[in-house]
Amino acid sequence: MDLRVFTEPQQGASYDDLLRVARAAEDGGFDAFFRSDHYLVMGDGDGLPGPTDAWVTLAGLARETSRIRLGTLVSSSTFRLPGLLAIAVAQVDAMSGGRVELGLGTGWYDAEHQAYGIPFPQLSERFDRLEEQLTVITGLWRTPVGERFSHPGRCWPVADSPALPKPVQQPHPPVIIGGHGRTRTPALAARFAAEYNIPFPDSVSGAGRQFDRIRAACAAFDRDAETLRLSAALVVCCGRTDADIARRAAAIGRQVDELREHGLAGTPAEIVDRIGEFAAIGASRIYLQVLDLTDLDHLDVLAADVLPAV
């Protein structure tokens, strides 16, 4: 089981905060450092010092880490034109020596679009745009050097592109599709993704039903379902004592019982057991959503007592 550290910096984090967490994750032996791609705080916080751009952040981390993989869970297709996103991700892939992964979704947070003047069409239109964006990005990356890429699209027609630069990873960096959609999300994952991620499932059984939809979509597209990695993102709150667990839950404004039911909360042994439940339904990767980015001791506990056991 791969364990990855997943952060939500729109809640209030500077680049230096993220760098400390990324380095701690790398030193602790975690597989990857991922961040959300949002521009507005959620809930009652003030979000200070303000949002950081996901791909600018990952470009910096690419040069200040050496082993850990880096990516977004997930970038919103409404934020960036597909050709420019393909260039940016390929560049960060080169800057990292081939350690980047692109999580891409429709976008869902209307308020952040309003706050920063980003168009936010209806959901069906966003799915149409996401499908075309995936077609363009992967098409640009897969076009051999010296050849040209064209795409007669409705949203983003591309004509006679040199399709440069090429990413280090071939045929391209892994693409991650996430979400709870029952029809279009599984279809997009089956067509384009190396990994499908279910974010914050209500239950293990609910995640299992969604994984079954993903497997069915793979069958419909004549794809071997074993070639599509399944993962889950879950908030984590780990402590060696009840007091540690309660303190960490309070620091992120959550209740221990609720976190135990819907996330990963408890002692290291409890969290290992819970991860095992997700492994039993086919997940081979867990994104540990770490919300208190000042508590690096939390990462130390996870690295020492959870990571070796899974």
Helices and strands as residue ranges (DSSP letters): E 2-7, G 9-11, H 15-28, E 32-35, H 54-64, E 69-72, E 75-76, H 82-96, E 100-105, H 110-115, H 123-142, E 149-151, E 158-161, E 175-178, H 184-192, E 195-199, H 204-220, G 225-227, E 229-238, H 242-251, H 256-262, E 264-266, H 268-280, E 285-290, H 296-301, I 302-306, G 307-309
